[in-house]
Amino acid sequence: MQTSSEIAAADSLSRDGADADVFGDLTGQQPVIAELRRAAGVAADVLSGRAGRAGRAAGGMAHAWLLTGPPGSGRSVAARAFAAALLCPAQGCGSCPSCHQVRAGTHADLMLVRPEGLSYGVKQTRELVLRAATSPTGGRWHVVVFEDADRATEAAANALLKAIEEPAPRTVWLLCAPSAEDLPPTIRSRCRLITLRTPSSAAVADVLIRRDGVAPQRALAAARAAQGHIGRARRLATDEEAARHREEVLRIPVAVTSLGPALAAAASLVKAAEEEAKSVTEGRDQPERDALRQAFGEGSTGKGVAKAVRGAAGALKDLDDRQKSRATRTKRDTLEVALLDLAWFYRDVLAVQFGAQVELSNAGREEDLRRLAGATTPESTVRRIEAIMACRERLAVSVAPLLAVEEMTLALLAP
C-alpha cells in the first residue's frame, strides 16, 4: 500500500520523466505498453469512423479497464499514460498541450479519483457517475482514472457497476487495484484486465540513476530494499528521513530479545506512524476548514449570511469525518510499509537458512541476517513471517494498532 508521501514521490517521478511519449514513465512493462498502445490506436480509429463497434472490441479497446499489479508496479502511471494516449490526437506524443494537461491532472476530459480515506462511499460514487456521463468537451473521450478502486464500499461498487454496465458512448473507465479479486466479480467481469508485474531491481535502479541522478550503488540498494516499488525506491534513495526510518524498523529483529524491548519496539512503530499521519494531515486540515467556512460566507455580511453559516455545520462535520479517515489511512499505510520491510527481512533470513541463490532486499545487513539464521530454525522464521502477515490482516479490520503490533513483536521473540 502506498503512503501519501510515496504517492507524491511517484507523481513527481511521472512529472520529471517525460520521455519520448507518455508511456516512457512505465518501467519494465513492455507487454502492457504494447497492449495499451494498440487499444489507443483502435480508439483513434473509432473516433475517425475507420472502426465500428466490432472493430473496437476486436482491437482490444473497451469502455472499462481494470489495471492490477503489486504496489509500486505502476498501476496509476499506466492508467494516466493510457488516458493521455486516448485524449491526445497523436495517441500520446507526450509533448502536446493535451499530454501536458493529463500529466498535470488538469485536462477537462480527465477525472482523477484517489480515495484518501479508509473507503470510498456511495454518495461520492453517484456524483462521480453523473459527472462521468457528460460528453467530452474536446470531442474525443471522457476518461475516469479511479485509483485504489478496491476501497469502494459495497454500495459504492453497486453504483459503479451500473455505470460500467450501461456506459456513456464516449466514457472510458480505468480502475486500478492490487488484484482483480479485490473487486466484486460483477465489476471485474465487465472490465478488460491488464496485469502489471514487479519491475526488476536493475530496471528500477536505472530509473533512479537516469531521472534522479542517484549514485548507482545507492540506487541499486534502494531498488532492492523497495522490492520493485518505484516510488518507494525513489524516496529511500533521495529522502534521508525515509531511509533512517527504515533502518530503525530493521533493527527490531535483533533488538526484540525479551518482553521489554518487544513492547518498546511496538510502541515505537505505532508512534512513528502517528507522527507521519500528523505531518501529512496537519498542513491540510485547517486550510480545508477555512476554505469551507469561506465558501459558506463566514466573515461576510448581508441578508441570508447567518443562515448559510449555520448550514455549514453539517458540511464541516462531513469534512471532519473525511479528515479523520484520511489520518487513519495514512497511519495504516505507514505501518503497512514497516511491516512489509520486516517481512522482507525475515524472508532474507529464510533465504540464508536454505542457502538460496536469490537477490536479498537487505544486502547491506548480512551480519544480522547470518546471526538470526544461525540462531533459529527455518520453521521459526516462517512463524515470524506469518505473525507479521497476521498483524497486517488485523490492522485491515480495524484492530487497535498498538494491540496488533504488540502481539506481532511478542511473536518475533525467540521461542
Buried (B, 14 or more C-beta within 10 A) or exposed (E): BBBBBBBBBBBBBBEEBBEEBBBBBBBBBEEBBEBBBEBBBBBBBBBEEEBEEEEBBEBBBBBBBBBBBBBBBBBBBBBBBBBBBBBBEBBBBBBBEBBBBBBEEEBEBBBBBBBBBBBBBBEBBBEBBEEBBEEBEBEBBBBBBBBBBBBBBEEBBBBBBEBBEEBBEBBBBBBBBBEBEBBBEEBBEBBBEBBBBBBBBEBBBBBBBEBBEBEEEBBBBBBBBBBBBBBBBBBBBBBEEBBEBBEBBBBBBBBBEEEEBBBBBBBBBBEBBBEBBBEBBEEBBEEBBEEBBEEBBEEEEEEEBEEBBEEBEEEBEEBEEBBBBBBBBBBBBBBBBBBBBBBBBBBBBBBBBEEEEEBBBBBBBEEBBEBBBEEBEEEBBBBBBEBBBBBBEBBEEEBEBBEBBBBBBBBBEEE
